[in-house]
Every structure is written in C-alpha cells, then in structure tokens.
Amino acid sequence: MHAISYADWSGAEYRAALRCIATGRVANGGKIALLAQRLAALYAPSSVYPVNFGHTAIRMALALFAQRTSGSGRTEVVIPRYICPSVVQSVQGAGLTPVMAGVGTDLNLTAESVQAVLGPRTLAVIAPHMFGCPADIGAIERVCRAAGVWLIDDAAQVVGIARDGRQLGTFGDIGIVSFAQSKTVVAGVRGAGGLLLVNNHELDAPLRAQWQALAPARGRLHALVFFLFNHVWKRRAGNIGYYFTRMAGMLGFHPRQYDENAKISNLDAALALAQLGRLEPLKKARIAVVEAYQRALAAVPGVTMPQYAPGRYLARVMVALPPHVDVAALRARLKVLGVETRTGYPAPAGNSGDDAWMGRLVGLPFRAGMDKEEVDQVCGLLRQALESTSQIGKSANEAH
Ligand SMILES: Cc1ncc(COP(=O)(O)O)c(C=O)c1O
C-alpha cells in the first residue's frame, strides 16, 4: 500500500518520548523551556511561546487585538476562502466574524484579495501558508500596516522557510506554528503543540504573562499512543488502534477532553525538539519528492500540482484533478489499486463556481525519503485509475 504519511519519525523521536515516559516527565519538564530557547534563534527577534495547539495562539492573539481595539466597532477577521476549519472556529469562538478573501492557485491570500475586503470593521487578517507553500506575506504585511489592521502570520504548516529574507511566522504582529500531524514539524495528533510568536514587541508583555500563567497540556501519553496506532503504525498495525481505543473505552479509559489554552506538554516539546534536530535533511528530502512528483505528473493528463514552483518546499503534495472526474470514485479506485489518498478542505462555494477546482484537490502519498520509483508507481496508478473511472463514466453516459 502506498499510504498517506502523517509524520516522518526516526529513532530520535521514539527515544525522546521514551525518556520522558521513563522519567515521569510527560506533562511538565525542562523540554518546554528548551524548545523556546532552541527556537529563539530561528525566530529572532520575535518572542517564542510554545503552546498546546496552533489555534491556541490564534485565540490568544485575537482576544488581545479585540481588547486593544475595543469600542472601535472592528469585529471582522479576514481569512482565506480555502482554510482549515479550526481557524474559522477560532474566529467565531472569539465572538468575531470571519470574512473570506480570495486565494490564488497556490491556495494563499494575495495582497490584492486582502485589500479588496478590508473595511472600517476589519480587526485583523489571518494569512496562512497553505500546505507549507509560502504566501506573499511581505506584500500582505504592507497592506495591513497601511490600513492599521492587525496581522497574524499563520505558519501552522511550515517551519524554517524564509521569504524576503525573513522566517515565515515572523511577519505582522503575531505568528503561529502547529506541531499536529501532517505539518512540517510533527509531535503527534491534534493538541501536540504549536508556537505563539510575538513579532510586535508592544504585545509581548501581556502575552508573556498569559503564557507564564498557563499549565502544560495533560493527557498527552494517551494521545501519543492513539497517534502511533492510528497514524504512524497504521500501515502495519491495521485496525489494532481502533480496537484498542474501543477496548480502552469499555474499560473506562476515555481520552481527556482537550485543555483550552495550555502550554505545550514536556512530551510534545521533546518530540518537537527531536524533529527540529532533523529539520534541514527533512526539508531537503521533501523538496526532492515534490520535484519527483512534478516530473512524474507530466505523464498524467489533466492532473496538476497547483502549488508547485521549482525548488519550493511543500508540506503535502496536493494535486488538482480534471473537471470531469468523480473524485470519490477515483479515490475508491485508487484504494483498490493500493494508493491511499485524502481530500483537502471543502471548497467554500461547494462544487460549482470559480472555487470548484479546490474541491478537486487530492493529497497523494508523500513522505521524506520516498524514492523516485515509488513516486512513478503512484503516478502510474493515478493515470490508470483516471482512465478506468472515466471509462466507467463514459459507459454510464452511453447507457442513458
Ligand atoms: C493554516 C492552519 N492554521 C491553523 C491551524 C490550527 O493548528 P492546530 O490544529 O494546532 O490548532 C491549522 C491546523 O491544521 C492550519 O492548517
């Protein structure tokens, strides 16, 4: 099976986790401060505060923006039309109104699309780098500055990539990073951590005080076991994870509800540190796999990788299928052929209109170190599945 990979882990990550478990330092421990210290150099001069979720950083930032601008009637937050639902929920949870701005073929906001929706009620803009693909964040920063609007540089999916000589995450007032599955640095499943980056030093004192008052996230050992069985080892473990979770439930072990705002746990900080130690080779290896896909996709008619640019880092390989394709049927066929795929986020306007192509984005198997032969095989099977599903479509039409 050519499986979707959720984390590129080596022995270093397992050893880091085992050390925390053996010393009883799962929630609290020295790795939290060490992680902040290790990242201070990368993100300098921004301040680095490790938290339990990427969206914890968004919530903390929005609450502070709203407080600083209270009474001004600014209650709207600009987000891209193509976005992870947790961002929308964070905006709504803060009592604010999301306003969708258009994205380019790279799935990112542009300075023009942001400018087009700014108004007297705009409080802030959240600008992600979708699937790790860098947005033109410098231009978006200039637009926000000119309009007097707060900017969150949402680098949830990417670590260690610079644009205009600055690290993604350090533009605007606040930056965020996530360490959940399928990101650039992965410490585990949902709630495995993230970063609050304070880029605007006027905001540093209140956010530092808030962060210092937070407790580290709890329940993370259970989350790690779940992640290993259901994601990392799934190819070998099959459905063991599912039965394990059911059995644990029957015995009265239920996963802990996620903490609201919390610091990252010591266990997740140790895992993130192990990943950071391998970041450069991981990035290089992923860029090589993206290049291999771009070459192999040339032989698959009608399929493109819209976020591709030569030498560009991506955290996922998302391909756009041709308009006539039934995405569900194609994915089912690929599964039979041994290729696991995943969909992206839902297209904002459903399956019609200008945004329809976003609903035809499919994620292909992608992991650091995937060799050219495997990439060629996946693309060959994609071509085969496209041919057989369009054949089925054709005969169904003829039968009518
Ligand atoms: C662009 C973007 N922003 C924010 C988040 C939130 O991160 P977390 O799941 O760690 O809260 C995600 C998560 O998928 C994301 O993709």
The ligand as an SDF file (V2000), in Angstrom:
LIG
                    3D

 16 16  0  0  0  0  0  0  0  0999 V2000
   -3.4680   27.0120    8.2920 C   0  0  0  0  0  0  0  0  0  0  0  0
   -3.7380   26.4860    9.6650 C   0  0  0  0  0  0  0  0  0  0  0  0
   -3.8550   27.3580   10.6880 N   0  0  0  0  0  0  0  0  0  0  0  0
   -4.0910   26.9280   11.9510 C   0  0  0  0  0  0  0  0  0  0  0  0
   -4.2210   25.5900   12.2500 C   0  0  0  0  0  0  0  0  0  0  0  0
   -4.5020   25.1740   13.6610 C   0  0  0  0  0  0  0  0  0  0  0  0
   -3.4910   24.3760   14.2100 O   0  0  0  0  0  0  0  0  0  0  0  0
   -3.8600   23.3840   15.4190 P   0  0  0  0  0  0  0  0  0  0  0  0
   -4.5830   22.2170   14.8200 O   0  0  0  0  0  0  0  0  0  0  0  0
   -2.5430   23.0070   16.0200 O   0  0  0  0  0  0  0  0  0  0  0  0
   -4.6960   24.1570   16.3400 O   0  0  0  0  0  0  0  0  0  0  0  0
   -4.1040   24.6460   11.2250 C   0  0  0  0  0  0  0  0  0  0  0  0
   -4.2550   23.2070   11.5090 C   0  0  0  0  0  0  0  0  0  0  0  0
   -4.4580   22.3690   10.6800 O   0  0  0  0  0  0  0  0  0  0  0  0
   -3.8450   25.1020    9.8990 C   0  0  0  0  0  0  0  0  0  0  0  0
   -3.7200   24.2420    8.8920 O   0  0  0  0  0  0  0  0  0  0  0  0
  1  2  1  0
  2  3  1  0
  2 15  2  0
  3  4  2  0
  4  5  1  0
  5  6  1  0
  5 12  2  0
  6  7  1  0
  7  8  1  0
  8  9  2  0
  8 10  1  0
  8 11  1  0
 12 13  1  0
 12 15  1  0
 13 14  2  0
 15 16  1  0
M  END
$$$$
